[in-house]
Amino acid sequence: MSKSVSVLCRGKSLESISILPESNVVVLVNSFQNELDNEDIHNYVDKHDDIIHMVSPNSQFYPMVEKKLYSKYNFKKIVLPYVEECRPKVIGLFMFKIKDKNGYILDVENMSDKNKDDMITTSRYAFTSPTCGMDSILYAVNDLEAKEVNIIGMDFYDGVGYFTNSHGEIKVTTKECIKRAKKDIGTADDMKSFFCNFAEKHSDVTFNVYTMADLKTDVKNIKVHRITEGVGSVT
């Protein structure tokens, strides 16, 4: 059986997670402590045996440690959304002391250099992608060698605070999100183009996208499941 990976981002479409198929591996993107309070999200994550946390050291995810979430679910490793040469020089030591549910310290890894060919250059990084969610998709394909990637919660500038470094704690408008992001990664259309170009390049992988965003594409290996009004309503 080909490996399948579910990438869980934190947009509003995540609330419809009950329609997402199960996968071999689940990747949680950035601070996820609030999302795991949702019963449907908890149930989905809890029934998987291989969970990876893709998280930026600056994403204010320490409450996950305080709430003992790493020992509650089947976490296997923490992955930083950087290749080695772009990894921050200073990282909180607590990150290297986080224990899994069996009491073992979780490995903290970088994305491999296999991802460089799919990355862009910005004013901050020689190699990166538009968002941590995008990094997770690259990682699923290049490092986990997934042949099917199920993506939910990637709604493109939905105003939940991704570009304020508050990660959902401070609400911002779509206009504010775009203004903050334009310096490095452009508009929502630029993000969509990055994803579609990446998927087209990896034509042997099927990308199932469950989103509230208006994502239109002719890329044959992208299957868009548009989530409309009401949890689990799909067109």
TAWO-V753467 format. One line per field, one symbol per residue. ss: DSSP state (h for helix, s for strand, l for the rest). psi: psi as a letter, one per 20 degrees, with the letter a starting at -180 (. if undefined). burial: 1 if it has 24 or more other ideal C-beta (glycine too) atoms within 12 Angstrom, else 0. Layout:
BEGIN
ss->???
psi->???
burial->???
END
This chain:
BEGIN
ss->lllssssslllhhhhhhhhlllllssssslllllhhhlhhhhhhhhllllsssslllllllhhhhhllllllllsssssslllhhhllllllhhhhhlslllllslssssllhhhhhhlslllllllslllhhhhhhhhhhhlllllssssslllllllllhhhlllllllllhhhhhhhhllllllhhhhhhhhhhhhhhllllssssssllllllllllssssssllllllsl
psi->pqpqppooajrhihikiiipqqrhqpppobojhhhiipgggghghhjqinppoopphjjljhhhghjkhhihrmphrppplqrgijpqhppphhhjjpqaijjqppqorrqrihigijrrpaihqhparhrhggghggghghhilqippppqjnjnljkjjhjijilihopqrgghggghhhhgjbrhhgggggghhgghhmiippooooqiqnopqjphjpopnopbpppjpq.
burial->0001111111111111111110111111111111110100110110010111111110111001100011001111111111100110000000100101000001011111001001110000101111111111111111110111111111111111111000110001000011011000100101110111111001001111111110101010110110100000000
END
